[in-house]
Structure formats: structure tokens, C-alpha cells
């Protein structure tokens, strides 16, 4: 019998002063059995950092030909393809042809990913945005992950402050350059 996705529900108070976004979010995410908790949380934080009208999560690893996160206009046209993890060059090549903006958020070795992608043939690679999620606390957060979680996320100058209960965790999101 195949394992099914696990559904997580997050209630987030988002205050992103970098982008002027102040919202109360209710996010339901499906976690595929092969997806690590760290990958799912990176997807969640990417969603929060990119939050705008028309944003939507895909079903994660269950839909391999779709972006992890998509931003569409009111007519359904793809405006941004946002991926998570370490996508291969062919996927990003296809993404950059499908959307005017492509961004990748990774919780793995971002320098190694940037080196690999820089050596590949990717359409409009100069416009590709690569962000390194520098979360020393991500594995600890993943271990204590509940199916229903409530937290406050404050973003200021690419610094993240996560208030979960009485604990506040902080991290930095760095943009990594892709040199040709």
C-alpha cells in the first residue's frame, strides 16, 4: 500500500517590511512521503517571502512538472516560477522560458548549486535568482514540527525572525550570484 501525502496547517502572522507585506496567512501544505521536513519548511518560508496576489503552492513533489510555488495574474498567466531545493539545469531552463521571473530557494549547499548551474546552459541565466536559506535551526524546527503550527514571521533586510511560542529564532536569506 502506497503512503499518502501528509497535510500540515500553518497559521502565520507575516510582517515583511522589505516588501511592505503584512498579512495573516492560513496555509495548508501537502508533504509527499519522500519530501524531507526541511524541504517542506523551505517551501513554506519561500511562500512567505514571495507572498503576493496570485501566489499558490503546488502539491509539492506530487507534481514534478509544476513549480513548487507559482505566481499567476488574474488571467492565469504565469508571472513567477519559484522552486525549492536543488533543481537541475534542464528544469530551470524550461522554467525561464515559461515565466518572466524564476527564483530558487535552497536549504542545501548553495555555492555548490550555483557552481553547477553556472556551468549549464540555462535560458536567461543572468535573471535567475538563487537564495540560500541559512537556517542552522531548520533541522531542530523540523524535528518539532506539528501538523498544526502557529507562528509569527518578521522579515527585515533579508533577516528572518520566527516567533514560535516563547522562542524566537533568526536566520538570514542570502542571494547567491550565478557567474558565467
N, C-alpha and C positions, 0 to 999 in steps of 0.2 A: 504494500500500500504506500503510495507516494505521500510525502509530507506536504502540507499546505502552507501558504503564507500565514504569518502571524501579524495581527493588526495591533498597532500601537496608536494611542491617542495622546496628543500633546496640547496643553493649553499654555500659550506663550504670550507674555506681555513684551512686545518688541518696541524698543526705543533706539532707532538708528539715526543718530544726529548727523552722520556722514551723508546720508541721502534724504533726510527730512521725513523719515517714515516712523510713525507712531501708531501702532495697531495692536489690537487684541486678536490673536490668531487661535483658531482651533484646527489642528492638523491631524488627520488620520493617515498613517503610513502603513503600507504592507511591507513586511520584511520576508523576503524569499528565504527558504531554508538554507541556501548556500551563501547568503549575504551575511557578512560579519556585522556585529553590532556597531563597530567603529565606522564601517562604511555607511550604514543606515544613519548614524548620527551626523556624519559629514554631509549626507544628503539633506538632513533636516536643517543644519546650520547654513548650508548653501542656499536653501529655500528662504530662510530668514534674511540672509544678507542680500539676496536678489529680489526680495518681495516687492511686487508692483502689480498693477492691474493686469489681468490676463495670465498670471503665473499659475502653473499646475504641475503637480508631481505625476510622474508616470507610475506604473506598477513596479518600478524598480527593475530587477533582473528578470522579471517575468516578461518584459517587453524589450528584447535586446536591440531592436531597430529604432527605438524611440529614445530621445534624450532623457536623462534622469529627471530633468526639470525643463519645462518648455514655457516660453512666454509668447502668447499669441495676441494679435489685435482682435477687435470685435468681429472681423470677417473670418477669423480662423487662420490668418496668415502667420507663419512662424516668424517671430521677431528676434528671439534669442534661444539658442541651444546651450543648455548648461549641463555639463557632465560631471561625474564624481568618480574618484578613484584614479586609475591609470589607463585610460582608453588608448587603444592603438592608433597609429597614424592614419590608417585607412578609414577608421570611424570618424576621426576629426576632419579628414579631407572631405568626406561625404557631408559632415555637419556644416562645414564652412561654405559649401555650395548650397545648402538648404536654408541657411539662416544668415542674416547680416551680422549677427554677433554670436561668437562662440566663446564660452568660458569653461574652464575645468577647475574644480576644487579637489585637491588631493590631500589625504592624510598620510600618504606614504612618502618615500624619498623623492621630493620634488625636483631636486637637482638632477638626479638620475633620469627622471621622466623628461625634464627639459632637454637634456643632452640627447636622449633617444628621439624626441620629437623634432629637435632642431636638425638632425641628420636626415630626416624623412622628407618626402615630397607631400606637402600639405597645401591645399589651395588657400591663399591669403593667410599664410602662417604669421605674417607680421601683425595681423589683427587678433590673433588667438591670445586669449587671456588665461594665464595659469596662476592659480592661487594656492599657496601652501598653507594648510591648516596646521599651525604649530600648537598642537594640543598635547601637552605632557599628561594632562588629566583625562584625555579621551578614553583610555583603557579602563580607568577607575570608574568613570561615569558609565561606561558600557557594562561593567560588572554589576553595578547597582541599578541598571535600567529596569523600570517598571512598565507594565503595559499601559498605565495611565500616569502621566507625569505633568506637573505644573511647574513652570519656571519663568523668570524674567531674564531677558537678554538685552543688554545695553551695548551699543556699538558706538565707539568714538575714536576717530582717527585710526581705523582698522584694528583697534583693540576691542576684544570681546570680554564682557563681564557677565557671567552667568550666575544668577542667584537662584539657588535650589534649596528650599527650606531655610536653614540658618547658615548655610555655607555659600560663599561666593568664590567662584573660580574665574581665572582670567587667562586669556590667550591672545596671540597676535595672528593676523592673517597677512601674509606677505605675498606680494605679486612677484613672480619669478619671470625674468626676461628670457625670451627664446631667441637666441642669437643664431644667425645664419652663417 
